[in-house]
Amino acid sequence: MILERRVLVFPRADFLDAIRRYGERVGKFLPDAAPDNISFDPSQDVALTVTFAAARGGVATRYTFSREDVGQALTNHCRESKVPLPKGAIKQVEKYKDGAALTMQMGEAGLHIMVVDDQQVVRNIIRKSLSKANPSQITEAANGKEALDLLRQGDIYPDVILCDLYMETMGGDEFLRQLRADKSNRNSRKPVLILTGDKSEQVHEAIRQMGASKVLTKPIAPDELIRQIMLVRGHFELNKPS
């Protein structure tokens, strides 16, 4: 249960200002002009892309930032503006309209996780691996089709979906394709972690292009699985100096 939750909203102008200031620290000097496009998805490793129009005879300029970059930028902005940040809080970046939000949670947040795998023994192993995260609910599905049916019924809204790649009836690739294409489904943009024993980088990249938030190679240690779940939910790790 979350004991306390605070949200700091950064409208587009403040969001860009925070990113510009952070960019100067890391050698990415954004033009002092309005960008043509801002693409922001905290569930992805490359969470933010800011595109500026081409100068005469030139090409468009793109600046990319990781989830950790965005989290650090917003945190720095708060500190510079003398906005107090609670110690020990779990910090998470979220998309908010055309800007961003920094969410801080004090206490434990129960996660609802969907596990999609055609082998019951594997689902049991994953369930045991997730025990450290103390999830509030785990929903299981035996293949992609069963998972889609559950997600389309409108009765469940998992925070994260863990899905095997190769399954009978419907594999993870087709599950991803149909889930992302179904814009009427409130679950269509939920983070999806694809688990596979296939180590081919070409396969991994193809799955990422289909909309996977992350492709993880099995076997994966429980602590690392939980860490990746937290990352795709928008949590970030402050590993750079302020």
C-alpha positions as CSV (number, residue, x, y, z in Angstrom):
1,M,0.0,0.0,0.0
2,I,1.3,3.5,-0.9
3,L,1.5,5.5,2.3
4,E,2.0,8.8,0.5
5,R,2.3,9.9,-3.1
6,R,3.4,13.3,-4.4
7,V,3.4,14.5,-8.0
8,L,5.3,17.5,-9.4
9,V,4.0,18.5,-12.9
10,F,6.3,20.0,-15.5
11,P,4.4,21.8,-18.3
12,R,6.1,21.7,-21.7
13,A,8.1,25.0,-21.1
14,D,9.4,23.9,-17.7
15,F,10.1,20.4,-19.0
16,L,12.2,21.8,-21.9
17,D,14.0,24.2,-19.6
18,A,14.9,21.3,-17.3
19,I,16.2,19.2,-20.3
20,R,18.1,22.2,-21.7
21,R,19.9,22.8,-18.4
22,Y,20.7,19.1,-18.0
23,G,21.9,18.9,-21.7
24,E,24.4,21.7,-21.0
25,R,25.9,19.6,-18.2
26,V,26.4,16.6,-20.4
27,G,27.5,18.3,-23.6
28,K,24.1,18.3,-25.5
29,F,23.4,22.0,-26.2
30,L,19.8,22.3,-27.4
31,P,19.0,25.3,-29.7
32,D,17.3,28.2,-28.0
33,A,14.2,27.7,-30.2
34,A,11.0,25.9,-30.1
35,P,11.4,22.2,-31.1
36,D,9.5,20.7,-34.0
37,N,8.7,17.6,-32.1
38,I,9.0,16.1,-28.7
39,S,8.6,12.3,-28.4
40,F,8.5,11.1,-24.7
41,D,7.8,7.6,-23.5
42,P,9.2,6.8,-20.0
43,S,8.8,3.1,-20.5
44,Q,11.6,3.0,-23.1
45,D,15.3,3.2,-22.4
46,V,15.6,6.1,-24.9
47,A,12.7,7.9,-23.3
48,L,13.0,11.3,-24.9
49,T,13.7,12.6,-28.4
50,V,13.7,16.3,-29.1
51,T,13.8,17.3,-32.8
52,F,14.6,20.8,-34.1
53,A,14.0,22.0,-37.7
54,A,16.8,22.1,-40.1
55,A,18.7,25.3,-40.7
56,R,19.0,26.5,-44.3
57,G,20.4,23.7,-46.4
58,G,20.9,21.5,-43.3
59,V,19.1,18.6,-41.7
60,A,16.9,18.2,-38.7
61,T,18.7,17.9,-35.4
62,R,17.7,15.3,-32.9
63,Y,18.7,15.0,-29.2
64,T,18.0,11.8,-27.3
65,F,17.9,11.3,-23.6
66,S,17.5,8.1,-21.5
67,R,14.9,7.6,-18.8
68,E,17.7,8.2,-16.2
69,D,18.6,11.5,-18.0
70,V,15.1,12.7,-17.8
71,G,14.8,11.8,-14.1
72,Q,18.0,13.5,-13.3
73,A,17.0,16.6,-15.2
74,L,13.7,16.9,-13.4
75,T,15.4,16.2,-10.0
76,N,18.1,18.8,-10.7
77,H,15.4,21.4,-11.7
78,C,13.6,20.8,-8.4
79,R,16.8,21.2,-6.4
80,E,17.8,24.4,-8.3
81,S,14.3,25.8,-7.7
82,K,14.5,24.9,-3.9
83,V,11.6,22.4,-4.2
84,P,12.0,19.9,-1.4
85,L,12.2,16.2,-2.4
86,P,11.4,13.6,0.2
87,K,14.3,11.4,1.2
88,G,13.9,7.7,0.5
89,A,11.1,8.1,-1.9
90,I,10.8,6.0,-5.1
91,K,11.0,8.4,-7.9
92,Q,9.2,7.8,-11.2
93,V,8.9,9.9,-14.4
94,E,5.6,10.0,-16.3
95,K,4.2,11.6,-19.3
96,Y,1.8,14.4,-18.5
97,K,-0.1,16.0,-21.4
98,D,2.7,17.7,-23.5
99,G,5.1,17.8,-20.5
100,A,6.2,15.5,-17.8
101,A,5.6,14.6,-14.1
102,L,7.9,13.5,-11.4
103,T,6.1,11.1,-9.0
104,M,7.4,10.3,-5.6
105,Q,6.1,7.4,-3.6
106,M,6.7,6.8,0.1
107,G,5.8,3.3,1.1
108,E,5.2,0.2,-0.9
109,A,3.1,0.2,-4.0
110,G,1.5,-3.2,-4.8
111,L,2.1,-4.1,-8.5
112,H,-0.3,-5.9,-10.7
113,I,1.7,-8.1,-13.1
114,M,0.5,-10.2,-16.0
115,V,2.6,-13.3,-16.8
116,V,2.1,-14.9,-20.3
117,D,3.8,-18.2,-20.9
118,D,2.6,-21.5,-22.3
119,Q,4.4,-23.6,-19.6
120,Q,2.9,-23.7,-16.1
121,V,6.3,-24.5,-14.6
122,V,7.8,-21.4,-16.1
123,R,4.9,-19.3,-14.8
124,N,5.4,-20.7,-11.4
125,I,9.1,-19.8,-11.5
126,I,8.3,-16.3,-12.5
127,R,5.7,-16.0,-9.8
128,K,8.3,-17.1,-7.2
129,S,10.9,-14.7,-8.7
130,L,8.4,-11.8,-8.3
131,S,7.8,-12.5,-4.6
132,K,10.4,-10.0,-3.5
133,A,8.5,-7.2,-5.2
134,N,5.4,-8.2,-3.1
135,P,3.0,-7.8,-6.0
136,S,-0.6,-7.1,-5.2
137,Q,-1.9,-9.3,-8.0
138,I,-0.5,-11.7,-10.6
139,T,-2.6,-12.6,-13.6
140,E,-1.6,-15.6,-15.7
141,A,-2.3,-16.4,-19.3
142,A,-1.1,-19.6,-21.2
143,N,-0.5,-17.8,-24.6
144,G,-0.8,-14.5,-26.4
145,K,-4.4,-15.0,-27.5
146,E,-5.6,-15.8,-23.9
147,A,-3.8,-12.7,-22.7
148,L,-5.4,-10.5,-25.3
149,D,-8.8,-11.8,-24.4
150,L,-8.3,-11.0,-20.8
151,L,-6.9,-7.5,-21.6
152,R,-9.8,-6.7,-23.9
153,Q,-12.5,-7.7,-21.4
154,G,-11.8,-4.5,-19.5
155,D,-11.7,-6.2,-16.0
156,I,-7.9,-6.2,-15.5
157,Y,-5.3,-3.4,-15.8
158,P,-1.8,-4.8,-15.1
159,D,1.0,-2.4,-14.5
160,V,3.5,-4.5,-16.4
161,I,3.1,-7.5,-18.8
162,L,5.8,-10.3,-18.9
163,C,5.5,-12.3,-22.0
164,D,7.4,-15.3,-23.5
165,L,8.4,-14.9,-27.2
166,Y,7.8,-18.4,-28.5
167,M,4.5,-20.0,-27.6
168,E,1.9,-22.3,-29.1
169,T,-1.4,-20.7,-30.4
170,M,0.0,-17.1,-30.3
171,G,3.5,-16.0,-29.6
172,G,4.8,-12.9,-28.0
173,D,5.5,-11.1,-31.3
174,E,1.9,-11.5,-32.6
175,F,0.6,-10.6,-29.1
176,L,2.6,-7.4,-29.2
177,R,1.4,-6.5,-32.7
178,Q,-2.3,-6.9,-31.9
179,L,-2.0,-5.3,-28.5
180,R,-0.3,-2.1,-29.8
181,A,-2.6,-1.9,-32.7
182,D,-5.8,-2.0,-30.6
183,K,-6.1,1.7,-29.7
184,S,-9.5,1.2,-28.1
185,N,-7.9,-1.1,-25.4
186,R,-6.9,0.9,-22.3
187,N,-4.0,-1.7,-21.9
188,S,-2.6,-1.1,-25.4
189,R,0.3,1.1,-24.2
190,K,1.2,-0.9,-21.0
191,P,4.8,-1.8,-20.7
192,V,5.6,-5.3,-22.1
193,L,8.8,-7.2,-21.2
194,I,9.5,-10.0,-23.7
195,L,11.4,-12.9,-22.2
196,T,13.2,-15.3,-24.5
197,G,16.0,-17.8,-24.7
198,D,16.8,-16.5,-28.2
199,K,20.0,-14.4,-28.0
200,S,19.9,-13.1,-31.5
201,E,20.2,-9.3,-31.5
202,Q,18.3,-9.2,-34.8
203,V,15.4,-10.9,-33.2
204,H,15.6,-8.6,-30.2
205,E,15.6,-5.5,-32.3
206,A,12.7,-6.7,-34.4
207,I,10.7,-7.3,-31.2
208,R,11.6,-3.9,-29.9
209,Q,10.4,-2.4,-33.1
210,M,7.0,-4.1,-32.6
211,G,6.6,-2.2,-29.3
212,A,8.4,-4.2,-26.6
213,S,9.6,-2.0,-23.8
214,K,12.5,-4.4,-23.2
215,V,13.7,-7.8,-24.5
216,L,15.3,-9.9,-21.7
217,T,17.3,-13.1,-22.3
218,K,16.4,-16.1,-20.1
219,P,17.4,-17.2,-17.6
220,I,17.3,-13.9,-15.6
221,A,17.9,-13.5,-11.9
222,P,14.9,-12.5,-9.8
223,D,16.5,-9.2,-8.6
224,E,17.3,-8.2,-12.2
225,L,13.8,-9.1,-13.4
226,I,12.3,-6.9,-10.6
227,R,14.8,-4.1,-11.5
228,Q,13.7,-4.2,-15.1
229,I,10.1,-4.1,-14.2
230,M,10.6,-1.0,-12.1
231,L,12.6,0.6,-14.9
232,V,9.9,0.1,-17.6
233,R,7.3,1.6,-15.2
234,G,9.3,4.8,-15.4
235,H,11.4,4.5,-12.3
236,F,14.9,5.7,-12.8
237,E,18.3,5.4,-11.1
238,L,20.2,8.5,-10.2
239,N,23.7,7.4,-11.1
240,K,25.2,10.7,-12.2
241,P,26.3,13.6,-10.0
242,S,23.9,16.5,-9.4
